[in-house]
Amino acid sequence: MVDVLSQMKETVASRNLFNPDSPVLLMVSGGSDSTAMAYLLKEMSDQGLVGPVAVLHVNHMLRGEAADGDEAFVAQLAEHLQFPLFSCQVDVAKAAEAEGGNIEAVGRRERYAAAREALKSLCLHTSCPISDGRILVAHTQDDRVENFFMRAITGTGPGGFRSMLYANGPIVRPVLDISRDQLRQYLYERAEQNPASVVKDPEGMLWREDATNAHTDHFRAFVRHEIVPVAKQRNPKLLDTLCRTMNLIGDEDDMLDAQTAELMGKLVVWEDFDGDQTIDYEAGCLLRPAFGQQPVAMQRRVAFQVLQLILGTDARVENAAILAITDAFRDGAPVSGFTSNIQGNLALSANKYGLRIEPMSAYRARRK
């Protein structure tokens, strides 16, 4: 059995995810992965390997009493571990209906919005710089492999096959080298060795099980229950093998990202740049005409990084948006008069000076 604490310590150290002074916010749903991560962080905290720790739980109000039970379980867990708790309720279904969005996408957006606010509060109350703060999510090898297959089925953009990042801005994944089964075994062994060291729900369970995980009418659940088990029949060590492959892809991707970042300094003019390194990325930018003279592969990477900065590190960049940006250039130059709407609320408009990417509201104001 893998020593999951040692494995997590190795991942944290080798990937520089956080240090003994870092304030960290744990996003805990109550499922096995995030529950195990909370216990592991308690062990690291007791060993002085992490700074102030707090827990965040977001009740999406999608599963009635079951969701309320998750909330109560996480509150009990946080109290047991003596971690401060941030907890909130968001009617995700209502929000998705109001804006015509996807429930899962809206839920993800609201979770991370709550996490950013909770992290600010944690850093404020512990007198730590917000730049040192980290948001910890309990994605595992299983999640990473599922993402790989989901992207293989639907298609993906530059670097997509590396699947999840160990670190994406303040968001880090310390158990990404550990499987779900290993985390559950850790919970069972912890409970067996010291029953007083764990909490249980009213049914005596060590974690809360989301019943929707058993359904195959959702894409991820379909991949989890129908695709991955078949692949494991051919390779029982699929998780380790495929994660090693994704790390190799990630090494290549990191090198190209570094080249892309250097190129962006020459190609991108940010709309709101006051000269002291403070940039309001949401205001948009201008891609210089020279963008069209780059290899298409580098154009895609620049487009992706630009959109990630504009939309935020936790937003999903649509492949259609990247293609729209590259389509705005032809024969090495911007296509004058080209316009498009991407990502729902961003406008593209090209002329001889380059391609402008900006909020639709700013585009309409300029047109008037």
C-alpha positions in Angstrom: 0.0 0.0 0.0 1.3 3.4 -1.0 2.2 5.7 1.9 -0.1 8.5 0.7 1.3 11.1 3.2 4.8 10.6 1.9 3.6 10.7 -1.7 1.8 13.9 -1.1 4.8 15.4 0.6 6.9 14.4 -2.4 4.5 16.0 -4.9 4.2 19.2 -2.9 8.0 19.5 -2.6 8.9 18.5 -6.2 6.2 20.7 -7.7 6.7 23.6 -5.2 3.0 23.7 -4.5 3.3 25.4 -1.1 5.8 25.8 1.8 5.7 25.9 5.6 4.6 29.5 5.6 1.8 29.2 2.9 -1.8 29.8 4.1 -3.9 27.2 2.4 -7.7 26.9 1.8 -9.0 23.3 1.4 -12.0 22.9 -0.9 -13.8 20.0 0.8 -17.0 18.6 -0.6 -17.2 15.7 1.8 -16.4 13.0 -0.7 -13.6 10.5 -0.1 -10.9 12.5 -2.0 -11.3 15.8 -0.3 -12.0 14.2 3.1 -8.7 12.3 2.9 -6.9 15.4 1.8 -8.2 17.3 4.9 -6.8 14.6 7.2 -3.5 14.6 5.3 -3.2 18.4 5.6 -3.8 18.0 9.3 -0.8 15.7 9.5 1.3 18.1 7.6 0.1 21.0 9.7 1.0 19.2 12.9 4.5 18.6 11.4 4.9 22.3 10.6 5.0 21.8 6.8 2.2 24.2 5.9 1.0 27.6 7.1 -2.5 28.5 8.4 -5.2 26.0 7.1 -8.9 26.6 6.6 -11.7 24.6 5.0 -14.3 25.8 2.4 -17.5 24.0 1.6 -20.0 25.2 -1.0 -23.5 23.7 -0.9 -24.8 23.8 -4.5 -28.4 23.1 -3.3 -28.8 20.5 -6.0 -29.4 17.4 -4.0 -31.8 18.5 -1.2 -31.3 16.8 2.1 -28.2 14.9 0.8 -26.5 18.2 0.1 -27.4 19.5 3.6 -25.9 16.3 5.0 -22.7 17.0 3.1 -22.5 20.5 4.6 -23.1 19.1 8.1 -20.4 16.4 7.6 -17.8 18.9 6.5 -18.6 21.2 9.4 -18.1 18.3 11.7 -14.8 17.4 10.0 -13.5 20.9 10.2 -14.3 21.2 13.9 -12.6 17.8 14.5 -9.4 18.9 12.7 -9.6 22.3 14.4 -9.5 24.1 11.0 -11.6 27.3 10.6 -14.6 26.7 8.3 -16.0 28.9 5.5 -19.3 27.6 4.3 -21.9 29.0 1.9 -25.0 28.0 -0.1 -25.4 28.8 -3.8 -28.5 27.9 -5.7 -26.6 26.8 -8.8 -29.7 25.5 -10.7 -31.4 28.8 -10.3 -28.3 30.7 -11.4 -27.8 28.5 -14.4 -31.5 28.9 -15.5 -31.3 32.7 -15.1 -28.3 33.0 -17.4 -28.9 30.0 -19.6 -25.7 28.3 -18.6 -24.6 24.8 -17.9 -25.2 23.7 -14.3 -21.7 22.1 -13.9 -20.0 25.2 -15.4 -21.9 27.6 -13.2 -21.2 25.4 -10.1 -17.5 25.4 -10.9 -17.4 29.1 -11.3 -19.3 29.8 -8.1 -17.0 27.4 -6.1 -13.9 29.1 -7.2 -15.4 32.6 -6.7 -16.2 31.5 -3.1 -12.7 30.1 -2.8 -11.0 33.3 -3.8 -13.0 35.3 -1.3 -12.4 32.8 1.5 -8.6 32.8 0.7 -8.5 36.6 0.9 -10.2 36.4 4.3 -7.9 33.7 5.6 -4.8 35.7 4.5 -6.2 38.9 6.0 -6.9 37.3 9.4 -3.5 35.6 9.5 -1.6 38.6 8.2 -0.2 36.7 5.3 0.3 38.1 1.8 -2.5 37.0 -0.6 0.1 36.1 -3.1 1.3 33.4 -0.8 -2.1 31.8 -0.4 -3.1 28.6 -2.1 -6.4 26.9 -2.9 -6.1 23.1 -2.5 -8.4 20.9 -4.5 -8.4 17.1 -4.2 -8.2 15.9 -7.8 -6.6 12.5 -8.0 -4.9 10.3 -10.7 -8.4 9.0 -11.4 -9.7 12.5 -12.2 -6.7 13.2 -14.4 -7.2 10.0 -16.4 -10.9 10.7 -16.8 -10.1 14.1 -18.1 -7.7 12.6 -20.6 -10.3 10.3 -22.0 -13.0 13.0 -22.0 -10.7 15.3 -24.1 -9.7 12.4 -26.3 -13.4 11.9 -27.1 -14.4 15.5 -27.6 -11.1 17.0 -28.8 -8.8 19.4 -27.1 -6.5 22.4 -27.7 -2.8 23.0 -27.1 -1.4 21.1 -24.1 -4.9 19.6 -23.4 -3.6 16.0 -23.2 -1.4 16.9 -20.2 -4.8 17.0 -18.5 -4.9 18.7 -15.1 -2.1 21.0 -13.9 -0.4 20.5 -10.5 -0.6 24.3 -10.1 -2.7 26.8 -11.9 -2.2 30.2 -10.3 -3.1 29.8 -6.6 -5.0 26.6 -7.3 -2.9 23.5 -6.5 -3.5 19.8 -6.6 -1.4 18.0 -3.9 -2.9 14.5 -4.3 -2.7 14.4 -8.1 -0.2 11.5 -7.9 -2.4 9.4 -5.7 -5.4 7.3 -6.8 -8.9 7.4 -5.3 -8.6 3.8 -4.1 -5.4 4.7 -2.2 -7.0 7.7 -0.5 -10.0 5.5 0.5 -7.6 2.9 1.9 -5.9 5.6 3.9 -9.3 6.6 5.4 -10.1 2.9 6.3 -6.7 2.4 7.9 -6.8 5.6 9.8 -10.2 4.6 11.2 -9.0 1.1 12.1 -5.8 2.3 13.8 -7.4 5.1 15.7 -11.2 5.4 15.6 -11.1 8.7 17.5 -9.1 10.3 14.7 -11.9 10.3 12.2 -15.5 11.5 12.0 -18.5 9.7 10.5 -21.8 10.7 9.1 -25.1 9.6 10.7 -24.9 6.4 8.6 -21.5 5.6 10.0 -19.7 6.4 6.7 -16.2 7.9 6.7 -17.1 10.2 3.8 -20.2 11.3 1.9 -21.0 9.6 -1.3 -22.6 11.6 -4.2 -25.3 9.3 -5.7 -25.0 11.0 -9.1 -21.5 9.5 -9.4 -23.2 6.1 -10.1 -25.2 7.5 -13.0 -23.9 7.1 -16.6 -26.0 9.9 -18.1 -23.3 12.5 -17.3 -20.2 12.5 -19.4 -17.6 12.1 -16.6 -19.6 9.4 -15.0 -19.8 7.6 -18.3 -16.1 7.8 -18.7 -15.5 6.7 -15.1 -17.8 3.7 -15.2 -17.7 2.6 -18.8 -14.4 3.6 -20.4 -11.8 3.5 -17.7 -12.6 0.0 -16.4 -12.3 -1.4 -19.9 -8.9 0.3 -20.3 -7.8 -1.1 -17.0 -8.6 -4.6 -18.2 -5.8 -4.2 -20.8 -3.5 -2.4 -18.4 -4.1 -2.8 -14.6 -1.5 -0.1 -14.0 -3.3 2.4 -16.3 -3.4 5.2 -13.8 0.4 5.2 -13.2 1.2 4.6 -16.8 -1.0 7.3 -18.3 -0.1 9.8 -15.6 3.6 9.3 -16.4 2.8 9.9 -20.1 0.8 13.1 -19.2 3.8 14.3 -17.2 6.0 13.9 -20.2 3.5 15.8 -22.3 3.5 18.4 -19.5 7.3 18.9 -19.6 7.1 19.6 -23.4 4.2 21.9 -22.8 6.0 23.9 -20.1 8.9 24.5 -22.5 6.6 25.7 -25.2 4.6 27.8 -22.7 7.8 29.6 -21.7 8.6 30.4 -25.4 5.0 31.6 -25.8 5.3 33.9 -22.8 8.4 35.5 -24.2 6.7 35.9 -27.6 3.6 37.5 -25.9 5.8 40.4 -24.8 6.3 41.3 -28.5 2.9 40.6 -29.8 0.4 41.6 -27.2 -0.6 45.2 -26.2 -2.8 45.2 -23.2 -5.7 47.8 -23.2 -5.2 48.9 -19.6 -1.5 49.0 -18.9 -0.3 52.0 -16.8 3.4 51.3 -17.1 4.0 50.0 -13.6 3.3 46.3 -14.3 -0.3 46.6 -13.2 -2.6 45.3 -15.9 -6.4 44.9 -15.9 -6.5 41.9 -18.2 -10.3 41.9 -18.3 -10.1 45.1 -20.3 -8.7 43.1 -23.2 -5.8 43.6 -25.6 -4.6 44.2 -29.1 -2.7 41.4 -31.0 -0.2 43.1 -33.3 -0.1 42.3 -37.0 3.1 40.3 -36.5 0.9 37.7 -34.7 -0.2 36.4 -38.1 3.5 35.8 -39.1 4.0 33.2 -36.4 3.7 29.5 -36.9 0.0 28.5 -36.4 1.0 26.3 -33.4 2.5 29.3 -31.7 -0.5 31.5 -32.6 -2.8 29.0 -30.9 -0.7 29.0 -27.8 -0.5 32.8 -27.6 -4.3 33.0 -28.1 -4.9 30.5 -25.3 -2.6 32.3 -22.8 -4.2 35.7 -23.7 -7.7 34.3 -23.2 -6.7 32.6 -20.0 -5.5 36.0 -18.6 -8.6 37.8 -19.7 -11.1 35.2 -18.5 -9.2 34.1 -15.3 -7.1 31.1 -14.4 -10.1 29.0 -13.4 -12.1 29.6 -16.6 -12.3 27.1 -19.4 -10.9 28.5 -22.7 -13.0 27.2 -25.6 -11.2 25.7 -28.6 -13.7 27.6 -30.9 -12.4 30.9 -29.4 -8.8 30.0 -30.2 -9.7 29.1 -33.8 -11.7 32.4 -34.2 -8.5 34.3 -33.2 -6.3 32.5 -35.7 -9.0 32.9 -38.4 -8.8 36.6 -38.0 -5.3 36.5 -39.7 -4.7 35.5 -43.3 -1.5 35.5 -45.3 0.5 36.8 -42.3 -1.8 39.8 -41.7 -5.0 40.7 -39.9 -8.2 40.4 -42.0 -9.6 44.0 -41.9 -13.3 44.0 -41.1 -13.2 40.6 -39.4 -15.5 40.4 -36.3 -16.6 37.6 -34.1 -18.1 36.9 -30.7 -16.3 34.4 -28.5 -16.7 32.8 -25.0 -20.2 34.4 -24.8 -19.1 38.0 -24.0 -15.8 38.8 -25.8 -15.7 40.6 -29.1 -13.0 40.2 -31.8 -12.5 43.0 -34.3 -9.6 43.3 -36.8 -8.1 46.0 -38.9 -4.6 46.9 -40.2 -3.3 47.6 -36.7 -4.1 44.1 -35.5 -6.9 42.1 -33.7 -8.6 43.6 -30.7 -10.0 41.3 -28.0 -12.3 43.1 -25.6 -15.5 42.7 -23.6 -18.6 43.0 -25.8 -19.7 46.1 -23.8 -16.5 47.9 -24.6 -16.8 47.0 -28.3 -20.3 48.3 -28.5 -19.3 51.5 -26.8 -16.5 52.1 -29.3 -18.9 51.4 -32.2 -21.3 54.0 -30.9 
